[in-house]
Amino acid sequence: MTRQPALLRREGTTLDGRPYRIRPTQPGEAAAIVALQDAVAAEGEFIAALPGDREAMEQELLLSGILSSGGLSVSLDVGGTLSGHLLVVRRADHDQTHIGDLAIIVENAARGLGLGRALMETAIDWARAVRLGKLCLAVFTTNERAIGLYRSLGFVDEGVLRRQVRLSGGDRDVLLMGLAL
């Protein structure tokens, strides 16, 4: 009998030869996640956040709440450094408990190496295993690489929210996408 890999643990080598590992987020990792979020937010084009929006304690409480509500938090290490993070928040309304809202970030130096796909596949496999019926996400309409990835995984466009996010560079449109499982 062939042994199946652990659902939330994946290891491999990036396209540029560095080892990577996807694993459940560990207690006490909140400060590193906040630093990652701040670095991606400082780029100003990929997430609806500003550097310093969240403190480590707030992040720790957020993660704890997501996990206690049956959600998912996985981290991506590349060469031993936290380089990505993914969350699936299960909806609480009784008529929407079959839906998970997904959020993903990958640091600049780790983009284009297949790691976003590996994180997304981990989330999709997990969602199917826990019998969610749908995954949803929101992405800036200008983030063509991410949209291409999501579409290649089966996500479909569900609508655009015009001028939904206000950042220092101006208002941004958000594309809503969903994957029926």
C-alpha positions in Angstrom: 0.0 0.0 0.0 1.4 3.4 -1.0 1.4 5.9 1.9 -0.3 9.2 1.1 1.5 12.4 2.1 0.2 14.3 5.0 -2.7 16.6 3.9 -1.2 19.8 5.2 2.5 19.1 4.8 4.3 19.3 1.5 7.9 19.5 0.6 9.8 20.0 -2.5 12.3 22.1 -4.4 11.5 25.4 -6.0 12.1 26.0 -9.7 15.3 27.8 -8.8 16.6 24.9 -6.6 15.7 26.0 -3.1 14.0 23.6 -0.7 10.5 24.5 0.4 8.0 23.2 3.0 4.3 23.9 3.5 3.1 23.1 7.0 0.5 24.1 9.6 1.2 27.5 11.1 2.8 27.1 14.5 1.9 28.9 17.7 4.1 31.9 18.2 4.6 32.5 14.5 2.4 35.5 14.4 5.2 38.1 14.5 6.8 36.5 11.4 3.5 36.5 9.6 3.0 40.2 10.4 6.5 40.9 9.1 5.6 39.1 5.9 2.3 40.9 5.5 4.0 44.2 6.1 6.6 43.4 3.4 4.0 42.5 0.8 1.8 45.5 1.8 4.8 47.8 1.3 4.8 46.8 -2.4 1.5 48.6 -2.6 -0.1 46.5 -5.3 -1.1 43.0 -4.1 -3.0 43.2 -0.7 -5.5 45.5 0.8 -3.3 46.4 3.8 -0.7 48.9 4.8 2.5 48.1 6.7 1.8 48.2 10.4 -1.9 47.5 10.1 -1.7 44.6 12.5 0.4 43.8 15.6 1.7 40.3 16.4 -0.8 39.9 19.3 -3.7 40.8 17.0 -2.4 38.3 14.5 -2.1 35.6 17.1 -5.7 36.2 18.2 -6.9 36.2 14.6 -5.2 32.9 13.9 -6.5 31.3 17.1 -10.1 32.3 16.2 -9.8 31.0 12.6 -8.5 27.6 13.8 -11.0 27.3 16.6 -13.8 27.9 14.1 -12.6 25.0 11.9 -10.5 27.1 9.5 -7.0 26.6 8.1 -3.7 28.3 8.5 -0.6 27.0 6.7 2.8 28.6 6.3 5.4 28.3 3.5 9.1 28.1 4.3 11.6 28.6 1.6 15.2 27.8 2.6 14.1 27.9 6.2 12.6 31.4 5.9 8.8 32.2 6.2 8.0 33.1 2.6 4.2 32.7 2.4 1.0 32.2 4.3 -2.5 31.0 3.5 -5.7 31.2 5.5 -9.2 29.7 4.9 -11.8 31.2 7.1 -15.0 29.2 7.4 -18.2 31.3 7.2 -20.3 31.2 10.4 -23.8 31.9 9.1 -25.8 28.7 9.3 -26.7 28.9 5.6 -23.0 29.5 4.5 -21.0 27.1 6.7 -20.1 25.2 3.5 -18.0 28.2 2.2 -14.4 29.1 3.1 -12.9 32.5 2.3 -9.3 32.1 1.2 -6.4 34.6 1.6 -2.9 34.0 0.4 0.4 36.0 0.4 3.8 35.0 -1.0 6.9 37.2 -0.6 8.3 38.8 -3.7 11.5 36.6 -3.8 9.3 33.5 -3.8 6.9 34.4 -6.6 6.9 32.7 -9.9 8.3 29.5 -8.5 5.2 27.4 -8.3 4.7 28.1 -4.6 1.5 29.9 -4.8 0.1 27.0 -6.7 1.4 24.6 -4.0 -0.3 26.6 -1.3 -3.5 26.8 -3.2 -3.5 23.1 -4.0 -3.0 22.4 -0.3 -6.0 24.6 0.6 -8.2 22.9 -2.1 -7.2 19.4 -0.9 -8.0 20.4 2.7 -11.3 22.0 1.8 -12.4 18.8 0.0 -11.2 16.7 2.9 -13.3 18.7 5.4 -16.2 18.7 2.9 -16.5 22.4 2.2 -18.7 23.0 -0.9 -17.0 26.2 -2.1 -13.9 28.3 -1.7 -14.1 32.1 -2.4 -11.4 34.8 -2.7 -11.0 38.4 -3.6 -8.1 39.7 -5.7 -7.3 43.1 -7.2 -8.4 43.2 -10.9 -4.8 44.4 -11.7 -3.2 41.3 -10.2 -3.1 39.3 -13.5 -0.6 36.7 -12.4 -2.7 35.7 -9.4 -5.9 35.7 -11.4 -4.3 33.5 -14.0 -3.2 31.0 -11.2 -6.7 31.0 -9.7 -8.4 30.4 -13.0 -5.9 27.6 -13.8 -7.1 25.9 -10.6 -10.7 26.1 -11.6 -11.8 29.3 -9.9 -14.3 31.3 -11.9 -15.1 35.1 -11.9 -18.2 35.9 -9.8 -18.2 39.7 -10.0 -16.3 42.9 -9.6 -16.6 45.3 -6.8 -15.8 48.8 -8.2 -13.6 51.1 -6.1 -13.9 48.6 -3.2 -10.6 49.2 -1.5 -9.1 52.6 -0.7 -5.3 52.7 -0.5 -2.9 55.6 -0.6 -2.5 55.1 -4.4 -6.2 55.4 -5.0 -9.3 53.2 -5.0 -9.0 49.7 -6.3 -11.4 47.3 -8.0 -11.7 43.8 -6.5 -12.6 40.6 -8.5 -14.5 38.0 -6.6 -13.8 34.4 -7.6 -15.1 31.1 -6.5 -14.4 27.4 -6.8 -17.2 24.8 -6.4 -15.8 21.7 -4.8 
